[in-house]
């Protein structure tokens, strides 16, 4: 965990011995509060931990941690309750946690038949929907108040690594897969809305631009980031090259329309501005292992 700018100036670290972080998400409510989904033994075997961290004057402190009997691969904060989170696990289940309680989880949803690799809570007002993506090649739609999934989305021909809600269009989400496609779905329609053959490699991550409802980015095993305009998918809007191993996670900035950050199995975090002739702004190299999780704070500009 660190702060962007100045080669990792102001970066502080917290070690979780024996665990490898897979995802980090800033709280939408509490500045400086972060949830981390982690797994033992690189998620191949062993248990998982949800760690809730907070940054204060002393550095990063561990506020709460919850254990699960399988690796945790993703985490998302509730958009209607500041204490609630959902994680997704290697056993195919989703867990709902309440940080105001010492024990957990509140609920477990077990429907995916393989690793649940991705989970995201919708950000558009007026709906409380969660989407999960799994190695069983399906995405599932959930209402956290209902004990079972509302709908299952089939169409991918490979594992799903990433499922992300549109921040603009209610009921619309994107999924990225090992089948080399980015797909756009609408929860009101059963089939896929749009299939984009985005890379000639597995796509591990995607994100939606916060300022343009038609713009998404994908990050893939081919080490490239590509921007896609949904109105014209014949070629990418931009291609960003520089990572030397697979890109594990990519996120658009909440503050700048053309700024994004990516992290990779090359141990680096990179910051880009795709509007510039030389888009690579900065490479941060303070990790000594695969860098899997990444998020940008909504509260503190420049906090990553």
N, C-alpha and C positions, 0 to 999 in steps of 0.2 A: 504494500500500500504506500502511496506517495502523493506528492503534489507536483503538478506539471510546471515546467518552466525552469530555466537555470540549471539544466542537467540534473534534475532530481533534487534541487534545493528544497530544504524543509521536508524531505522525505523521512518518514519514520516507519519502523518495521515492528511486527509482532510475529513471533514464531509459534506455530502450533506443532509441537514435536510429534513426529510419526504420521502427520497428516499432509495431504497435498490438496491445495485449494483448487476448486474447479470453477467457481463462480463467485463474484462479489456484486452486491447491489446496495447502493445508498438508500437510506430511508427517505420516502417522500415527505416525511413529517419532521424528523429530527436532524438538524444539521450536524454532520460529523458522525452520524451513526450508520454502521455498515453491517450487512449480513454476509457471511461467507459460508458457502457449501463446500464441504471437504470430504475426502475419502482416504482410507489407509491404502498403502501398497498400490498407488496410482489407479485406484478404483478396480483393480483386477480381482482382489479378494478383500476380506476384512470389513470393517464397519465404517460408518460415516458420522460426521459431526456437523451440526449447524452452530456456528459461532456468531454471536452478536457483539460487535466491537464498537467502541466509541473513542474518538480522538478528543483529547483535552490538553491542557497545558503540559501535563506529564508525559504525553505521548499517546500511544494507543493502549486502551485497557479492554480486557475481556469482560463484558457485562453479564453475558449468559452463554451457556453452551448446552446443547441438547444432542444426545446420541441416538443413532439409528443403527439397526443391525445390518445395513448394507450401505455401500458408498452413496454419498449425495453428490449429484452432478449439477444441479441448478437450484436457484432460489429466487423468489419474487415476493415483494412486500404487498400487503393488502392496500388497496387504494381507498378503503373506507374505515379502516381501524388501524391505528398507529402501532398496535401491539402484535398484529397478526402477520404471519408469513406462511408461504407454501414452499416446500422443497420437493424435488423429484429424485428418485432413487434407482439404483442398479437392480432392485428386485421388481421394477415395473410400477411401483406405487408412488403416490403423492401423499405428503404429510402436511397437515395444517398445524402450526405451532402458535402459541400465545406467549409472548415474552413476559407478560405479567404473571404467568404461572411458572412454577419451578419445574414441574414435570410436564411431559407431553408424550405424544402429540394429541391434539384435541380430536382429530379425525384422520383416518387413513383411507385413501381411495386406491383400491387395487384392481385395475382393469387391464392395463397394458400387459402384454405377455412377455415383453423383453425390457431392457433398460429404458427407464423414462429419463431422457437426456436433457429435456428442456421444459421450462414452465414459465408462463408470463401472465400477469394480471392486467386486464384491459384498463386503459387510461382515459377513455372517453367517458364523459359524465352520463349518469343515468343508467348505466348497466354495470353489473358486477359479474364479469365473465373471466374465466381462466382458460388458457389453452395449454395443452401439454403435447410434446412430441416425443416419439419413442423409436427405439431400434426395431420395433415390430412393424415399422413403415407406416404407422397411422399417427394422426393428430386427433386429440380428443378435446371436446368443449365441455366445460364444467361451470356450474353455478355453485359457489362454495356453500350455499345454504341447502343444496340438494345432495343427497347421499350417493348419487350415481351420475355418470356422464350424461350430458344432454344429447350428444351427437358424436359420431366418429367419422373422420375424413380420411378416405382412402384414395390412392392414386400414385403416390411415390413408389418407385421400384427399388429403393434402397433405404437405408436407415435415415431417420430424421434426426438431425443434430441441433436444429434451432427453430423455434417458433416465436414470432414477434408480432404483437398487435400493431396495427396502424394507430398512430397518435391522433389521426385526423378523422378517419372514416369509421363510424361505429360498426362493430361486427365484422371487420375485415382484418385478416392476419396473413402473414407471410411465413413460409417454411423453407428451410434449406436442407439439402439431403445429399447423401452419398451417391445418389443417382445423377449428380452433376446438374440438377435443376433447382431453380428458385420458383416457388409456386405461390400464387395469390389466391386466397379463399374468402368466401363470404358465408357467414354462419347461417344466413337465410336461404342459401342455395346449396343443394347437396354436392354438386360436382365442383371441380377446380375451375376457378375463373380465368387463370392465366398461367401458362407454363413457360418459363424462360430458361433455355439451355445456356446457363450463365458461364460455366467453366467446362474445360475438358479434364476435370478432376473433382474429387469429393469437395462439397461446399460445407464448411464447418460452422459458418456464422453468417447472419444477415442482420441488418438494422434499417429502420425507417428514418428518413430525414425529418427533423422536428419542424421544418419550415416549408416543406414541399411534399404534398400528399402523393405525388407521382414519382418520388425519388427514393430508391433503396440502394444499399451497398451490400455486396457479398464478399466474403473472404474464404479462400480455398486452400487446398493442399498444394496447388501450383504456385503458392507464395504471392499471389496477386490479389489486390482488392479491385472490384469493378463496381461502377455506379450504373444504375438502370433507371431509365425513364419509362414508366409503365405505358405511356402513349406511343412509344416507338422502341420496341425491344430488339430490333435487328442488330444494333451494335451498342456497346456500352457508351455512356456519356463520358466516363473517365476510367482510366486504368492506372493504378498506383503500384509501382514496383519498388522493391527495396528489401523486404523480408527475405531471409535465406532458408527458412523452413515454413511448414504449414502455418497458416493464420488461424488462430484458435477463436478469437473473438474480435468483433468490430462494433464500435458505437459512434453514432453521430453526437456532436456537441449539443447541449441544450441551449447554448447561447449564441452560436455562430452557424449560419446556414451552410457554410462550405467547409467547416472544420470537422475532422473525425480522428478517432484514436483506434489503434489496433494492437493486439498482442499476439505472440507467436511462440511456437516451439523453438525459435531461435534465441529464446530468453529475453527478447527485447519488447519494449512498448514503443510504438512510433506514433507521432502526431503529424497530421497531414492537413493541408488546405488545398482542395482539388481545384480551386479557382486560380492558383498561382502557377507560373511556368515551371518553377521548381517546387513541387507540392510537398516534399518531405520537410517538415519544420524542425523536427527533433527526434532523436533516437535515445531512449533511456535504457541503460544497461545495468540497472542495479539488482536484477534478479539473477540467481545462480541456478535456476531450474526452469523447466517448461513454464511459460507464463500463460495461464489458462483463463483467468477471470479479469474483468476490466469494467469499470463504471465511471461515469462523470457526474459530479455532484450537481443537483439542481439548485442548491442553496449557496455554495461557495464557488464562485467562478474560478476555474483553474484547479480545483481540487479533483484528483483522479484516484 
